[in-house]
């Protein structure tokens, strides 16, 4: 077997960076980035997705895997964990809205799920 193909999702090639006021994305940029992560939605100012799993074990395995991404990217979501689901909500407090960092981490969470 050869090496896996590089992702066609540009967000996966990016890293989160420190951002300040003025770095919030406008509606056009949000819409364009949502095209790369189609299962995510913007609700109440958060980038959000609910992942579902077969059982609590799979849910917790996913949550633990996301902790690695969170640590590496230094960007932290709100997680709501249930028996067979995990709701993830991103926003960037330092910019007062959504930033590219939220979309980078969302894409990386989706990539984790694809590995399972």
Biopython code that builds the backbone (N, CA, C, O; Angstrom):
import numpy as np
from Bio.PDB.StructureBuilder import StructureBuilder

atoms = [
    (1, "UNK", "N", (0.838, -1.183, 0.000)),
    (1, "UNK", "CA", (0.000, 0.000, 0.000)),
    (1, "UNK", "C", (0.878, 1.240, 0.000)),
    (1, "UNK", "O", (1.916, 1.275, 0.660)),
    (2, "UNK", "N", (0.462, 2.243, -0.733)),
    (2, "UNK", "CA", (1.193, 3.504, -0.780)),
    (2, "UNK", "C", (0.779, 4.422, 0.354)),
    (2, "UNK", "O", (-0.068, 4.078, 1.179)),
    (3, "UNK", "N", (1.380, 5.570, 0.379)),
    (3, "UNK", "CA", (1.045, 6.570, 1.388)),
    (3, "UNK", "C", (-0.368, 7.078, 1.140)),
    (3, "UNK", "O", (-0.808, 7.166, -0.006)),
    (4, "UNK", "N", (-1.091, 7.416, 2.229)),
    (4, "UNK", "CA", (-2.439, 7.944, 2.036)),
    (4, "UNK", "C", (-2.404, 9.259, 1.279)),
    (4, "UNK", "O", (-1.460, 10.039, 1.405)),
    (5, "UNK", "N", (-3.437, 9.493, 0.496)),
    (5, "UNK", "CA", (-3.532, 10.745, -0.268)),
    (5, "UNK", "C", (-3.691, 11.918, 0.685)),
    (5, "UNK", "O", (-4.341, 11.801, 1.723)),
    (6, "UNK", "N", (-3.102, 13.036, 0.333)),
    (6, "UNK", "CA", (-3.276, 14.246, 1.141)),
    (6, "UNK", "C", (-4.723, 14.689, 1.051)),
    (6, "UNK", "O", (-5.384, 14.500, 0.030)),
    (7, "UNK", "N", (-5.194, 15.268, 2.112)),
    (7, "UNK", "CA", (-6.579, 15.701, 2.176)),
    (7, "UNK", "C", (-6.888, 16.773, 1.132)),
    (7, "UNK", "O", (-6.052, 17.611, 0.793)),
    (8, "UNK", "N", (-8.103, 16.709, 0.646)),
    (8, "UNK", "CA", (-8.573, 17.754, -0.253)),
    (8, "UNK", "C", (-9.281, 18.863, 0.530)),
    (8, "UNK", "O", (-9.809, 19.800, -0.069)),
    (9, "UNK", "N", (-9.295, 18.765, 1.849)),
    (9, "UNK", "CA", (-9.904, 19.788, 2.694)),
    (9, "UNK", "C", (-8.801, 20.728, 3.172)),
    (9, "UNK", "O", (-8.013, 20.355, 4.040)),
    (10, "UNK", "N", (-8.731, 21.929, 2.626)),
    (10, "UNK", "CA", (-7.646, 22.858, 2.996)),
    (10, "UNK", "C", (-7.538, 23.135, 4.491)),
    (10, "UNK", "O", (-6.436, 23.360, 4.991)),
    (11, "UNK", "N", (-8.643, 23.124, 5.208)),
    (11, "UNK", "CA", (-8.596, 23.406, 6.649)),
    (11, "UNK", "C", (-7.702, 22.424, 7.398)),
    (11, "UNK", "O", (-7.102, 22.783, 8.411)),
    (12, "UNK", "N", (-7.608, 21.195, 6.913)),
    (12, "UNK", "CA", (-6.794, 20.191, 7.595)),
    (12, "UNK", "C", (-5.294, 20.491, 7.508)),
    (12, "UNK", "O", (-4.508, 19.972, 8.300)),
    (13, "UNK", "N", (-4.909, 21.308, 6.569)),
    (13, "UNK", "CA", (-3.497, 21.655, 6.401)),
    (13, "UNK", "C", (-3.106, 22.868, 7.243)),
    (13, "UNK", "O", (-1.931, 23.230, 7.299)),
    (14, "UNK", "N", (-4.074, 23.491, 7.892)),
    (14, "UNK", "CA", (-3.819, 24.737, 8.635)),
    (14, "UNK", "C", (-3.675, 24.461, 10.119)),
    (14, "UNK", "O", (-4.087, 23.407, 10.602)),
    (15, "UNK", "N", (-3.097, 25.398, 10.835)),
    (15, "UNK", "CA", (-2.951, 25.343, 12.296)),
    (15, "UNK", "C", (-3.630, 26.570, 12.888)),
    (15, "UNK", "O", (-3.664, 27.630, 12.264)),
    (16, "UNK", "N", (-4.164, 26.425, 14.081)),
    (16, "UNK", "CA", (-4.759, 27.552, 14.785)),
    (16, "UNK", "C", (-3.662, 28.522, 15.189)),
    (16, "UNK", "O", (-2.511, 28.140, 15.400)),
    (17, "UNK", "N", (-4.052, 29.792, 15.291)),
    (17, "UNK", "CA", (-3.103, 30.822, 15.702)),
    (17, "UNK", "C", (-3.808, 31.804, 16.618)),
    (17, "UNK", "O", (-5.035, 31.906, 16.617)),
    (18, "UNK", "N", (-3.018, 32.525, 17.400)),
    (18, "UNK", "CA", (-3.581, 33.524, 18.315)),
    (18, "UNK", "C", (-4.249, 34.622, 17.495)),
    (18, "UNK", "O", (-3.687, 35.113, 16.516)),
    (19, "UNK", "N", (-5.447, 34.994, 17.907)),
    (19, "UNK", "CA", (-6.213, 36.009, 17.204)),
    (19, "UNK", "C", (-6.748, 37.028, 18.204)),
    (19, "UNK", "O", (-6.964, 36.714, 19.374)),
    (20, "UNK", "N", (-6.952, 38.222, 17.738)),
    (20, "UNK", "CA", (-7.494, 39.265, 18.592)),
    (20, "UNK", "C", (-8.694, 39.930, 17.955)),
    (20, "UNK", "O", (-9.198, 39.468, 16.932)),
    (21, "UNK", "N", (-9.150, 41.006, 18.552)),
    (21, "UNK", "CA", (-10.299, 41.737, 18.017)),
    (21, "UNK", "C", (-10.091, 42.065, 16.540)),
    (21, "UNK", "O", (-8.982, 42.367, 16.100)),
    (22, "UNK", "N", (-11.176, 41.997, 15.799)),
    (22, "UNK", "CA", (-11.103, 42.285, 14.368)),
    (22, "UNK", "C", (-10.890, 41.060, 13.509)),
    (22, "UNK", "O", (-10.940, 41.157, 12.283)),
    (23, "UNK", "N", (-10.652, 39.902, 14.117)),
    (23, "UNK", "CA", (-10.391, 38.688, 13.339)),
    (23, "UNK", "C", (-11.631, 37.810, 13.166)),
    (23, "UNK", "O", (-11.544, 36.722, 12.596)),
    (24, "UNK", "N", (-12.777, 38.273, 13.652)),
    (24, "UNK", "CA", (-14.011, 37.495, 13.465)),
    (24, "UNK", "C", (-14.351, 37.430, 11.977)),
    (24, "UNK", "O", (-14.149, 38.395, 11.240)),
    (25, "UNK", "N", (-14.859, 36.305, 11.558)),
    (25, "UNK", "CA", (-15.222, 36.103, 10.159)),
    (25, "UNK", "C", (-16.551, 36.762, 9.841)),
    (25, "UNK", "O", (-17.450, 36.801, 10.681)),
    (26, "UNK", "N", (-16.675, 37.282, 8.623)),
    (26, "UNK", "CA", (-17.964, 37.812, 8.182)),
    (26, "UNK", "C", (-18.805, 36.655, 7.629)),
    (26, "UNK", "O", (-18.314, 35.536, 7.485)),
    (27, "UNK", "N", (-20.069, 36.938, 7.325)),
    (27, "UNK", "CA", (-20.990, 35.892, 6.878)),
    (27, "UNK", "C", (-20.509, 35.179, 5.618)),
    (27, "UNK", "O", (-20.697, 33.969, 5.489)),
    (28, "UNK", "N", (-19.900, 35.896, 4.699)),
    (28, "UNK", "CA", (-19.408, 35.285, 3.469)),
    (28, "UNK", "C", (-18.289, 34.297, 3.736)),
    (28, "UNK", "O", (-18.263, 33.211, 3.157)),
    (29, "UNK", "N", (-17.371, 34.665, 4.605)),
    (29, "UNK", "CA", (-16.263, 33.761, 4.946)),
    (29, "UNK", "C", (-16.777, 32.534, 5.685)),
    (29, "UNK", "O", (-16.306, 31.421, 5.447)),
    (30, "UNK", "N", (-17.740, 32.732, 6.580)),
    (30, "UNK", "CA", (-18.338, 31.597, 7.305)),
    (30, "UNK", "C", (-18.996, 30.641, 6.314)),
    (30, "UNK", "O", (-18.800, 29.429, 6.393)),
    (31, "UNK", "N", (-19.765, 31.181, 5.395)),
    (31, "UNK", "CA", (-20.441, 30.334, 4.402)),
    (31, "UNK", "C", (-19.440, 29.555, 3.558)),
    (31, "UNK", "O", (-19.660, 28.379, 3.270)),
    (32, "UNK", "N", (-18.356, 30.188, 3.163)),
    (32, "UNK", "CA", (-17.345, 29.513, 2.346)),
    (32, "UNK", "C", (-16.679, 28.380, 3.130)),
    (32, "UNK", "O", (-16.461, 27.297, 2.587)),
    (33, "UNK", "N", (-16.358, 28.622, 4.389)),
    (33, "UNK", "CA", (-15.708, 27.586, 5.193)),
    (33, "UNK", "C", (-16.665, 26.451, 5.538)),
    (33, "UNK", "O", (-16.240, 25.300, 5.641)),
    (34, "UNK", "N", (-17.947, 26.753, 5.718)),
    (34, "UNK", "CA", (-18.931, 25.696, 5.979)),
    (34, "UNK", "C", (-18.974, 24.688, 4.830)),
    (34, "UNK", "O", (-19.306, 23.521, 5.037)),
    (35, "UNK", "N", (-18.643, 25.133, 3.635)),
    (35, "UNK", "CA", (-18.605, 24.230, 2.489)),
    (35, "UNK", "C", (-17.577, 23.120, 2.641)),
    (35, "UNK", "O", (-17.698, 22.075, 2.002)),
    (36, "UNK", "N", (-16.570, 23.331, 3.476)),
    (36, "UNK", "CA", (-15.549, 22.308, 3.706)),
    (36, "UNK", "C", (-15.940, 21.330, 4.819)),
    (36, "UNK", "O", (-15.361, 20.249, 4.932)),
    (37, "UNK", "N", (-16.920, 21.712, 5.636)),
    (37, "UNK", "CA", (-17.357, 20.860, 6.752)),
    (37, "UNK", "C", (-18.888, 20.813, 6.750)),
    (37, "UNK", "O", (-19.522, 21.394, 7.631)),
    (38, "UNK", "N", (-19.479, 20.137, 5.782)),
    (38, "UNK", "CA", (-20.919, 20.237, 5.534)),
    (38, "UNK", "C", (-21.833, 19.753, 6.656)),
    (38, "UNK", "O", (-23.011, 20.112, 6.657)),
    (39, "UNK", "N", (-21.359, 18.972, 7.593)),
    (39, "UNK", "CA", (-22.238, 18.484, 8.665)),
    (39, "UNK", "C", (-22.291, 19.437, 9.861)),
    (39, "UNK", "O", (-22.980, 19.162, 10.843)),
    (40, "UNK", "N", (-21.585, 20.525, 9.781)),
    (40, "UNK", "CA", (-21.580, 21.524, 10.836)),
    (40, "UNK", "C", (-22.584, 22.622, 10.499)),
    (40, "UNK", "O", (-22.898, 22.858, 9.333)),
    (41, "UNK", "N", (-23.085, 23.291, 11.546)),
    (41, "UNK", "CA", (-24.035, 24.391, 11.395)),
    (41, "UNK", "C", (-23.615, 25.546, 12.299)),
    (41, "UNK", "O", (-22.896, 25.352, 13.280)),
    (42, "UNK", "N", (-24.063, 26.730, 11.962)),
    (42, "UNK", "CA", (-23.884, 27.874, 12.842)),
    (42, "UNK", "C", (-25.218, 28.098, 13.537)),
    (42, "UNK", "O", (-26.241, 28.327, 12.893)),
    (43, "UNK", "N", (-25.186, 28.027, 14.867)),
    (43, "UNK", "CA", (-26.389, 28.203, 15.684)),
    (43, "UNK", "C", (-26.055, 29.068, 16.885)),
    (43, "UNK", "O", (-25.180, 28.725, 17.679)),
    (44, "UNK", "N", (-26.743, 30.179, 17.018)),
    (44, "UNK", "CA", (-26.550, 31.041, 18.182)),
    (44, "UNK", "C", (-25.134, 31.559, 18.327)),
    (44, "UNK", "O", (-24.658, 31.756, 19.445)),
    (45, "UNK", "N", (-24.456, 31.782, 17.212)),
    (45, "UNK", "CA", (-23.090, 32.294, 17.248)),
    (45, "UNK", "C", (-22.019, 31.240, 17.449)),
    (45, "UNK", "O", (-20.839, 31.568, 17.572)),
    (46, "UNK", "N", (-22.416, 29.986, 17.484)),
    (46, "UNK", "CA", (-21.475, 28.872, 17.644)),
    (46, "UNK", "C", (-21.449, 28.019, 16.383)),
    (46, "UNK", "O", (-22.466, 27.857, 15.708)),
    (47, "UNK", "N", (-20.291, 27.485, 16.079)),
    (47, "UNK", "CA", (-20.144, 26.444, 15.072)),
    (47, "UNK", "C", (-20.404, 25.142, 15.802)),
    (47, "UNK", "O", (-19.693, 24.825, 16.756)),
    (48, "UNK", "N", (-21.403, 24.377, 15.381)),
    (48, "UNK", "CA", (-21.833, 23.238, 16.185)),
    (48, "UNK", "C", (-22.106, 21.990, 15.336)),
    (48, "UNK", "O", (-22.499, 22.064, 14.172)),
    (49, "UNK", "N", (-21.880, 20.852, 15.977)),
    (49, "UNK", "CA", (-22.201, 19.559, 15.379)),
    (49, "UNK", "C", (-22.463, 18.569, 16.494)),
    (49, "UNK", "O", (-21.839, 18.632, 17.554)),
    (50, "UNK", "N", (-23.392, 17.653, 16.252)),
    (50, "UNK", "CA", (-23.630, 16.548, 17.182)),
    (50, "UNK", "C", (-23.139, 15.273, 16.510)),
    (50, "UNK", "O", (-23.610, 14.901, 15.435)),
    (51, "UNK", "N", (-22.191, 14.616, 17.153)),
    (51, "UNK", "CA", (-21.686, 13.320, 16.697)),
    (51, "UNK", "C", (-22.448, 12.236, 17.451)),
    (51, "UNK", "O", (-22.682, 12.365, 18.653)),
    (52, "UNK", "N", (-22.833, 11.177, 16.758)),
    (52, "UNK", "CA", (-23.509, 10.063, 17.420)),
    (52, "UNK", "C", (-22.665, 8.799, 17.303)),
    (52, "UNK", "O", (-21.928, 8.601, 16.337)),
    (53, "UNK", "N", (-22.799, 7.952, 18.318)),
    (53, "UNK", "CA", (-21.977, 6.753, 18.434)),
    (53, "UNK", "C", (-22.835, 5.568, 18.859)),
    (53, "UNK", "O", (-24.002, 5.738, 19.212)),
    (54, "UNK", "N", (-22.264, 4.385, 18.827)),
    (54, "UNK", "CA", (-22.985, 3.170, 19.187)),
    (54, "UNK", "C", (-23.226, 3.065, 20.690)),
    (54, "UNK", "O", (-24.236, 2.511, 21.125)),
    (55, "UNK", "N", (-22.293, 3.599, 21.480)),
    (55, "UNK", "CA", (-22.401, 3.445, 22.925)),
    (55, "UNK", "C", (-21.494, 4.458, 23.632)),
    (55, "UNK", "O", (-20.816, 5.265, 22.996)),
    (56, "UNK", "N", (-21.504, 4.389, 24.951)),
    (56, "UNK", "CA", (-20.726, 5.337, 25.742)),
    (56, "UNK", "C", (-19.218, 5.161, 25.524)),
    (56, "UNK", "O", (-18.471, 6.140, 25.532)),
    (57, "UNK", "N", (-18.783, 3.944, 25.336)),
    (57, "UNK", "CA", (-17.358, 3.678, 25.110)),
    (57, "UNK", "C", (-16.864, 4.414, 23.871)),
    (57, "UNK", "O", (-15.829, 5.078, 23.917)),
    (58, "UNK", "N", (-17.591, 4.304, 22.771)),
    (58, "UNK", "CA", (-17.199, 4.990, 21.540)),
    (58, "UNK", "C", (-17.260, 6.516, 21.713)),
    (58, "UNK", "O", (-16.405, 7.245, 21.208)),
    (59, "UNK", "N", (-18.277, 6.977, 22.430)),
    (59, "UNK", "CA", (-18.391, 8.418, 22.681)),
    (59, "UNK", "C", (-17.165, 8.925, 23.425)),
    (59, "UNK", "O", (-16.575, 9.935, 23.042)),
    (60, "UNK", "N", (-16.785, 8.230, 24.479)),
    (60, "UNK", "CA", (-15.653, 8.678, 25.292)),
    (60, "UNK", "C", (-14.330, 8.538, 24.542)),
    (60, "UNK", "O", (-13.425, 9.349, 24.736)),
    (61, "UNK", "N", (-14.206, 7.533, 23.701)),
    (61, "UNK", "CA", (-12.991, 7.398, 22.885)),
    (61, "UNK", "C", (-12.856, 8.604, 21.965)),
    (61, "UNK", "O", (-11.759, 9.138, 21.801)),
    (62, "UNK", "N", (-13.962, 9.039, 21.364)),
    (62, "UNK", "CA", (-13.932, 10.218, 20.514)),
    (62, "UNK", "C", (-13.571, 11.464, 21.320)),
    (62, "UNK", "O", (-12.729, 12.255, 20.895)),
    (63, "UNK", "N", (-14.195, 11.641, 22.467)),
    (63, "UNK", "CA", (-13.906, 12.803, 23.317)),
    (63, "UNK", "C", (-12.426, 12.832, 23.690)),
    (63, "UNK", "O", (-11.795, 13.888, 23.638)),
    (64, "UNK", "N", (-11.877, 11.702, 24.059)),
    (64, "UNK", "CA", (-10.452, 11.659, 24.416)),
    (64, "UNK", "C", (-9.563, 11.976, 23.219)),
    (64, "UNK", "O", (-8.538, 12.641, 23.366)),
    (65, "UNK", "N", (-9.948, 11.507, 22.046)),
    (65, "UNK", "CA", (-9.162, 11.823, 20.844)),
    (65, "UNK", "C", (-9.228, 13.318, 20.535)),
    (65, "UNK", "O", (-8.232, 13.905, 20.114)),
    (66, "UNK", "N", (-10.387, 13.935, 20.737)),
    (66, "UNK", "CA", (-10.494, 15.369, 20.476)),
    (66, "UNK", "C", (-9.614, 16.172, 21.428)),
    (66, "UNK", "O", (-9.170, 17.268, 21.087)),
    (67, "UNK", "N", (-9.363, 15.637, 22.608)),
    (67, "UNK", "CA", (-8.505, 16.341, 23.568)),
    (67, "UNK", "C", (-7.103, 16.542, 22.997)),
    (67, "UNK", "O", (-6.458, 17.554, 23.272)),
    (68, "UNK", "N", (-6.635, 15.589, 22.211)),
    (68, "UNK", "CA", (-5.312, 15.726, 21.591)),
    (68, "UNK", "C", (-5.312, 16.888, 20.610)),
    (68, "UNK", "O", (-4.379, 17.692, 20.597)),
    (69, "UNK", "N", (-6.359, 16.982, 19.784)),
    (69, "UNK", "CA", (-6.461, 18.082, 18.829)),
    (69, "UNK", "C", (-6.549, 19.409, 19.586)),
    (69, "UNK", "O", (-5.867, 20.375, 19.245)),
    (70, "UNK", "N", (-7.387, 19.443, 20.603)),
    (70, "UNK", "CA", (-7.561, 20.661, 21.401)),
    (70, "UNK", "C", (-6.231, 21.126, 21.976)),
    (70, "UNK", "O", (-5.905, 22.312, 21.923)),
    (71, "UNK", "N", (-5.476, 20.204, 22.516)),
    (71, "UNK", "CA", (-4.176, 20.551, 23.097)),
    (71, "UNK", "C", (-3.206, 21.038, 22.021)),
    (71, "UNK", "O", (-2.538, 22.057, 22.195)),
    (72, "UNK", "N", (-3.135, 20.319, 20.929)),
    (72, "UNK", "CA", (-2.191, 20.664, 19.853)),
    (72, "UNK", "C", (-2.510, 22.017, 19.230)),
    (72, "UNK", "O", (-1.602, 22.790, 18.926)),
    (73, "UNK", "N", (-3.792, 22.306, 19.040)),
    (73, "UNK", "CA", (-4.202, 23.546, 18.392)),
    (73, "UNK", "C", (-4.416, 24.685, 19.403)),
    (73, "UNK", "O", (-4.553, 25.843, 19.007)),
    (74, "UNK", "N", (-4.444, 24.366, 20.692)),
    (74, "UNK", "CA", (-4.691, 25.355, 21.746)),
    (74, "UNK", "C", (-5.973, 26.137, 21.465)),
    (74, "UNK", "O", (-6.017, 27.363, 21.569)),
    (75, "UNK", "N", (-7.013, 25.385, 21.106)),
    (75, "UNK", "CA", (-8.321, 25.976, 20.820)),
    (75, "UNK", "C", (-9.364, 25.032, 21.400)),
    (75, "UNK", "O", (-9.394, 23.852, 21.049)),
    (76, "UNK", "N", (-10.213, 25.533, 22.274)),
    (76, "UNK", "CA", (-11.035, 24.677, 23.129)),
    (76, "UNK", "C", (-12.527, 24.850, 22.867)),
    (76, "UNK", "O", (-13.043, 25.966, 22.916)),
    (77, "UNK", "N", (-13.219, 23.747, 22.590)),
    (77, "UNK", "CA", (-14.662, 23.810, 22.341)),
    (77, "UNK", "C", (-15.445, 23.631, 23.643)),
    (77, "UNK", "O", (-14.881, 23.328, 24.695)),
    (78, "UNK", "N", (-16.737, 23.824, 23.541)),
    (78, "UNK", "CA", (-17.664, 23.391, 24.582)),
    (78, "UNK", "C", (-18.143, 22.011, 24.157)),
    (78, "UNK", "O", (-18.567, 21.825, 23.016)),
    (79, "UNK", "N", (-18.080, 21.054, 25.053)),
    (79, "UNK", "CA", (-18.542, 19.700, 24.772)),
    (79, "UNK", "C", (-19.703, 19.361, 25.702)),
    (79, "UNK", "O", (-19.649, 19.635, 26.901)),
    (80, "UNK", "N", (-20.744, 18.767, 25.144)),
    (80, "UNK", "CA", (-21.835, 18.205, 25.937)),
    (80, "UNK", "C", (-21.871, 16.724, 25.595)),
    (80, "UNK", "O", (-22.107, 16.342, 24.448)),
    (81, "UNK", "N", (-21.635, 15.899, 26.604)),
    (81, "UNK", "CA", (-21.444, 14.468, 26.380)),
    (81, "UNK", "C", (-22.621, 13.687, 26.945)),
    (81, "UNK", "O", (-23.008, 13.884, 28.097)),
    (82, "UNK", "N", (-23.189, 12.800, 26.134)),
    (82, "UNK", "CA", (-24.237, 11.888, 26.561)),
    (82, "UNK", "C", (-23.799, 10.459, 26.328)),
    (82, "UNK", "O", (-22.660, 10.212, 25.930)),
    (83, "UNK", "N", (-24.679, 9.529, 26.568)),
    (83, "UNK", "CA", (-24.351, 8.113, 26.432)),
    (83, "UNK", "C", (-23.824, 7.782, 25.042)),
    (83, "UNK", "O", (-22.801, 7.111, 24.907)),
    (84, "UNK", "N", (-24.515, 8.248, 24.015)),
    (84, "UNK", "CA", (-24.152, 7.863, 22.655)),
    (84, "UNK", "C", (-23.985, 9.063, 21.729)),
    (84, "UNK", "O", (-24.142, 8.945, 20.514)),
    (85, "UNK", "N", (-23.666, 10.218, 22.309)),
    (85, "UNK", "CA", (-23.494, 11.417, 21.482)),
    (85, "UNK", "C", (-22.606, 12.436, 22.176)),
    (85, "UNK", "O", (-22.431, 12.428, 23.395)),
    (86, "UNK", "N", (-22.060, 13.300, 21.356)),
    (86, "UNK", "CA", (-21.247, 14.404, 21.848)),
    (86, "UNK", "C", (-21.558, 15.627, 20.987)),
    (86, "UNK", "O", (-21.357, 15.612, 19.773)),
    (87, "UNK", "N", (-22.045, 16.673, 21.626)),
    (87, "UNK", "CA", (-22.253, 17.928, 20.918)),
    (87, "UNK", "C", (-21.000, 18.772, 21.091)),
    (87, "UNK", "O", (-20.501, 18.943, 22.203)),
    (88, "UNK", "N", (-20.500, 19.292, 19.985)),
    (88, "UNK", "CA", (-19.313, 20.148, 19.987)),
    (88, "UNK", "C", (-19.749, 21.530, 19.535)),
    (88, "UNK", "O", (-20.461, 21.675, 18.541)),
    (89, "UNK", "N", (-19.312, 22.553, 20.280)),
    (89, "UNK", "CA", (-19.625, 23.939, 19.920)),
    (89, "UNK", "C", (-18.342, 24.759, 20.011)),
    (89, "UNK", "O", (-17.671, 24.790, 21.043)),
    (90, "UNK", "N", (-18.024, 25.418, 18.906)),
    (90, "UNK", "CA", (-16.848, 26.285, 18.846)),
    (90, "UNK", "C", (-17.258, 27.738, 18.686)),
    (90, "UNK", "O", (-18.243, 28.045, 18.014)),
    (91, "UNK", "N", (-16.506, 28.620, 19.300)),
    (91, "UNK", "CA", (-16.517, 30.045, 19.057)),
    (91, "UNK", "C", (-15.161, 30.547, 19.525)),
    (91, "UNK", "O", (-14.481, 29.865, 20.293)),
    (92, "UNK", "N", (-14.767, 31.703, 19.085)),
    (92, "UNK", "CA", (-13.473, 32.251, 19.498)),
    (92, "UNK", "C", (-13.728, 33.503, 20.324)),
    (92, "UNK", "O", (-14.020, 34.572, 19.789)),
    (93, "UNK", "N", (-13.614, 33.348, 21.632)),
    (93, "UNK", "CA", (-13.928, 34.445, 22.551)),
    (93, "UNK", "C", (-13.061, 35.673, 22.309)),
    (93, "UNK", "O", (-13.533, 36.801, 22.446)),
    (94, "UNK", "N", (-11.800, 35.465, 21.950)),
    (94, "UNK", "CA", (-10.885, 36.608, 21.780)),
    (94, "UNK", "C", (-11.269, 37.501, 20.606)),
    (94, "UNK", "O", (-10.846, 38.656, 20.547)),
    (95, "UNK", "N", (-12.067, 36.982, 19.665)),
    (95, "UNK", "CA", (-12.490, 37.809, 18.530)),
    (95, "UNK", "C", (-13.963, 38.182, 18.617)),
    (95, "UNK", "O", (-14.458, 38.974, 17.816)),
    (96, "UNK", "N", (-14.659, 37.610, 19.593)),
    (96, "UNK", "CA", (-16.071, 37.914, 19.757)),
    (96, "UNK", "C", (-16.959, 37.297, 18.700)),
    (96, "UNK", "O", (-17.987, 37.876, 18.348)),
    (97, "UNK", "N", (-16.593, 36.146, 18.187)),
    (97, "UNK", "CA", (-17.392, 35.460, 17.166)),
    (97, "UNK", "C", (-16.660, 34.255, 16.630)),
    (97, "UNK", "O", (-15.815, 33.668, 17.306)),
    (98, "UNK", "N", (-16.990, 33.896, 15.413)),
    (98, "UNK", "CA", (-16.343, 32.751, 14.778)),
    (98, "UNK", "C", (-15.056, 33.185, 14.084)),
    (98, "UNK", "O", (-14.970, 34.265, 13.499)),
    (99, "UNK", "N", (-14.065, 32.310, 14.169)),
    (99, "UNK", "CA", (-12.782, 32.557, 13.497)),
    (99, "UNK", "C", (-12.402, 31.321, 12.693)),
    (99, "UNK", "O", (-13.027, 30.266, 12.797)),
    (100, "UNK", "N", (-11.364, 31.486, 11.895)),
    (100, "UNK", "CA", (-10.862, 30.343, 11.140)),
    (100, "UNK", "C", (-10.456, 29.211, 12.075)),
    (100, "UNK", "O", (-10.569, 28.043, 11.702)),
    (101, "UNK", "N", (-9.989, 29.522, 13.272)),
    (101, "UNK", "CA", (-9.596, 28.488, 14.236)),
    (101, "UNK", "C", (-10.740, 27.509, 14.514)),
    (101, "UNK", "O", (-10.514, 26.305, 14.633)),
    (102, "UNK", "N", (-11.962, 28.026, 14.618)),
    (102, "UNK", "CA", (-13.117, 27.160, 14.871)),
    (102, "UNK", "C", (-13.296, 26.149, 13.745)),
    (102, "UNK", "O", (-13.578, 24.978, 13.996)),
    (103, "UNK", "N", (-13.136, 26.594, 12.527)),
    (103, "UNK", "CA", (-13.312, 25.735, 11.364)),
    (103, "UNK", "C", (-12.160, 24.745, 11.210)),
    (103, "UNK", "O", (-12.371, 23.608, 10.787)),
    (104, "UNK", "N", (-10.955, 25.168, 11.547)),
    (104, "UNK", "CA", (-9.798, 24.265, 11.510)),
    (104, "UNK", "C", (-10.032, 23.096, 12.452)),
    (104, "UNK", "O", (-9.859, 21.939, 12.068)),
    (105, "UNK", "N", (-10.421, 23.391, 13.674)),
    (105, "UNK", "CA", (-10.636, 22.313, 14.647)),
    (105, "UNK", "C", (-11.830, 21.446, 14.272)),
    (105, "UNK", "O", (-11.785, 20.230, 14.455)),
    (106, "UNK", "N", (-12.883, 22.038, 13.759)),
    (106, "UNK", "CA", (-14.040, 21.248, 13.326)),
    (106, "UNK", "C", (-13.631, 20.245, 12.247)),
    (106, "UNK", "O", (-14.023, 19.079, 12.305)),
    (107, "UNK", "N", (-12.859, 20.683, 11.284)),
    (107, "UNK", "CA", (-12.395, 19.779, 10.223)),
    (107, "UNK", "C", (-11.521, 18.675, 10.797)),
    (107, "UNK", "O", (-11.599, 17.529, 10.355)),
    (108, "UNK", "N", (-10.700, 19.006, 11.769)),
    (108, "UNK", "CA", (-9.821, 17.997, 12.367)),
    (108, "UNK", "C", (-10.613, 17.005, 13.209)),
    (108, "UNK", "O", (-10.252, 15.829, 13.265)),
    (109, "UNK", "N", (-11.677, 17.446, 13.859)),
    (109, "UNK", "CA", (-12.546, 16.511, 14.584)),
    (109, "UNK", "C", (-13.214, 15.543, 13.601)),
    (109, "UNK", "O", (-13.295, 14.342, 13.861)),
    (110, "UNK", "N", (-13.688, 16.073, 12.475)),
    (110, "UNK", "CA", (-14.288, 15.199, 11.469)),
    (110, "UNK", "C", (-13.280, 14.184, 10.941)),
    (110, "UNK", "O", (-13.629, 13.030, 10.697)),
    (111, "UNK", "N", (-12.038, 14.609, 10.765)),
    (111, "UNK", "CA", (-10.991, 13.706, 10.289)),
    (111, "UNK", "C", (-10.723, 12.596, 11.296)),
    (111, "UNK", "O", (-10.470, 11.454, 10.911)),
    (112, "UNK", "N", (-10.777, 12.926, 12.587)),
    (112, "UNK", "CA", (-10.630, 11.892, 13.624)),
    (112, "UNK", "C", (-11.707, 10.837, 13.485)),
    (112, "UNK", "O", (-11.428, 9.639, 13.544)),
    (113, "UNK", "N", (-12.923, 11.280, 13.302)),
    (113, "UNK", "CA", (-14.043, 10.363, 13.183)),
    (113, "UNK", "C", (-13.871, 9.445, 11.972)),
    (113, "UNK", "O", (-14.226, 8.268, 12.029)),
    (114, "UNK", "N", (-13.336, 9.970, 10.896)),
    (114, "UNK", "CA", (-13.140, 9.183, 9.679)),
    (114, "UNK", "C", (-12.114, 8.065, 9.893)),
    (114, "UNK", "O", (-12.131, 7.066, 9.174)),
    (115, "UNK", "N", (-11.239, 8.225, 10.857)),
    (115, "UNK", "CA", (-10.209, 7.208, 11.133)),
    (115, "UNK", "C", (-10.769, 6.016, 11.900)),
    (115, "UNK", "O", (-10.169, 4.941, 11.910)),
    (116, "UNK", "N", (-11.896, 6.204, 12.529)),
    (116, "UNK", "CA", (-12.476, 5.144, 13.368)),
    (116, "UNK", "C", (-13.288, 4.153, 12.567)),
    (116, "UNK", "O", (-13.837, 3.206, 13.131)),
]
sb = StructureBuilder()
sb.init_structure("model")
sb.init_model(0)
sb.init_chain("A")
sb.init_seg("    ")
for serial, (resi, resn, name, xyz) in enumerate(atoms, 1):
    if name == "N":
        sb.init_residue(resn, " ", resi, " ")
    sb.init_atom(name, np.array(xyz, "f"), 0.0, 1.0, " ", f" {name:<3s}", serial, name[0])
structure = sb.get_structure()
